[in-house]
């Protein structure tokens, strides 16, 4: 995969420093996560404080687990004077590529005390090593 094309000639583009800023900002707002592997499968944990289970979606497609959701703001400001607020609200999305031996049809998710835990079972060694034969056409 080609990441960058050198079509600007000798001088670098003035926009190069800003080219990936959107992705960097999205990563900054993405929930913190950790991934681990055990004998029975893989585990992904994401910190989602203040997010309800009805506001989170976990999907598995083409070897990628994607977690999307939204942290909603419900703030009443009657008579309060706010000096600052460091709380973050809004939509988020995180994607994780699964290893080849992950069983995409055996995924479980649990949200407890602000931590979303996703458990992915592993395929048996025979199923993981089976692979798929690709037919060769005769043009």
Secondary structure in CASP SS format (residue, H / E / C, confidence):
PFRMAT SS
TARGET T0000
AUTHOR 0000-0000-0000
METHOD secondary structure of the structure
MODEL  1
X C 1.00
X C 1.00
X C 1.00
X C 1.00
X C 1.00
X C 1.00
X C 1.00
X C 1.00
X C 1.00
X C 1.00
X C 1.00
X C 1.00
X C 1.00
X C 1.00
X C 1.00
X H 1.00
X H 1.00
X H 1.00
X C 1.00
X C 1.00
X H 1.00
X H 1.00
X H 1.00
X H 1.00
X H 1.00
X H 1.00
X H 1.00
X H 1.00
X H 1.00
X C 1.00
X C 1.00
X C 1.00
X E 1.00
X E 1.00
X E 1.00
X E 1.00
X E 1.00
X C 1.00
X C 1.00
X C 1.00
X E 1.00
X E 1.00
X E 1.00
X E 1.00
X E 1.00
X E 1.00
X E 1.00
X C 1.00
X C 1.00
X C 1.00
X C 1.00
X C 1.00
X H 1.00
X H 1.00
X H 1.00
X E 1.00
X E 1.00
X E 1.00
X E 1.00
X E 1.00
X E 1.00
X C 1.00
X C 1.00
X E 1.00
X E 1.00
X E 1.00
X E 1.00
X E 1.00
X E 1.00
X E 1.00
X E 1.00
X C 1.00
X C 1.00
X C 1.00
X C 1.00
X C 1.00
X C 1.00
X C 1.00
X C 1.00
X C 1.00
X C 1.00
X C 1.00
X C 1.00
X C 1.00
X C 1.00
X C 1.00
X C 1.00
X C 1.00
X C 1.00
X E 1.00
X E 1.00
X E 1.00
X E 1.00
X E 1.00
X E 1.00
X E 1.00
X E 1.00
X C 1.00
X C 1.00
X C 1.00
X C 1.00
X E 1.00
X E 1.00
X E 1.00
X E 1.00
X E 1.00
X E 1.00
X E 1.00
X E 1.00
X E 1.00
X E 1.00
X E 1.00
X C 1.00
X C 1.00
X E 1.00
X E 1.00
X E 1.00
X E 1.00
X E 1.00
X E 1.00
X E 1.00
X E 1.00
X C 1.00
X C 1.00
X H 1.00
X H 1.00
X H 1.00
X H 1.00
X H 1.00
X H 1.00
X C 1.00
X C 1.00
X C 1.00
X C 1.00
X C 1.00
X C 1.00
X C 1.00
X C 1.00
X C 1.00
END
